[in-house]
């Protein structure tokens, strides 16, 4: 079966049973960990994926990620600093990512996708340790407590990946530890964000301890390098798991230096290495989308890029190639077609700084001013992707349309599961954040045929 047929059949059963959102989410709001992260805003059902469409979508995600990883060598002769600059990182950030470079790009990735006309389109790749939503298996388990979904999942052989367990495996594999080693992990935020996040961090550490990591929360200012180790208080630390993003280090980069120095000496591992910030930059997507890169990709990579990646260009003066092969001045084209474009900063997170060209009260003149201001700064313009709404039961049991942002996880073992964030379709195509009432939910997928 596929997504549409699974969804239609399940919603038919929900409607006949008269089940409401409150019944279907069950005890999820009682979870301290989930409440700390999701603030009690849960979708009333999972989304579904058939086996073949899941395999096809993840193949494209993984293939495009491999192309992203190849960009430093492909375009810059292996000069990672040049790649990071082209991706839009500032000089202090370039210095940090070059010092904190890993042996290869981390496998821990969340691809943010809209489903449009039956195919997935990637908006961005969230690459590294700071990505959210890896506890989505807890959402699956909570929703599956309802007998209606449990019986439907059993009948159609629907399952899910325990992404949190995969996250722990990522940490062990990429930091060189074996299962059962129980390394000491400092779950590390930036000082200015720590108080807002520490409640969730404590809960996450408890879960990690169940899965094989001796973890405790802290901020970077609480770590100290001495006597050949990095310490949190009196406890030597094996792994610094960073939740802070590269954009946060600019206010006090000296806080990171002792840990980077210790990592260079082999005294501690950093998960994930800071080079993930360069790979995750939306500037990397502009490089992949650029017509000059296309001949350098493999045939398989070009096919996946064509299916997955919307037209994306760095904001700079000059001519660009369009999807139909025609040429146009970027600024003239962007002004004439602003309702079909999004302006995004390369490396900010949480949708910060994103400007939707179709915003109702935005004028052509204001849009042009935004484009002009973006010149010389790391920004891209990207083709608009229209999400496909799906229906979800509300508190009265009535079906209500929501726009979905899919998050598909790639991990060391391959496919790492998927989740969704959603806003009510009645709001239109808006930036998905808490200001617009964002809700979250998990994904169930059709298991491979027996014997496959």
ABEGO torsion letter per residue (X at the ends): XBAAAAAAAAAAAAAAAGBBAAAAAEAAAABAAAAAAAGGBBBABBBBBBAAAAAAAAAAAAAAAAAAAAAAAAAAGGBAAAAAAAAGBBAAAAAAAAAABBABBBABBBBBBBBBGGBBBBABBBBEAABBGAAAAAAAAAAAABAAAAAAAAAAGBBBBBAAAAAAAAAAAAAGBBBGAGBBBBBBBBAAAAAAAAAAAAAAAAAAAAAGBBBBBBBAAABBBBGGBBBBEABBBABBBBABBAAAAAABAAAAAAAAAAAAAGABBBOBBAAAAAAABAAAAAAAABAAAAAABBAAAAAAAAAABBBBBBBBBEBBBBAAGBBBBAAAAAAAAAAABBBBBAABBGGBGBBBAABAABBAAAAAAAAAAABGBBBBBBBBBBBBBBBBBBAAGBBBBBBBBBBBBBBAAEBAEBBBBBBBAAAEBBBBBAAAGBBBBBBBBBBBBBGX
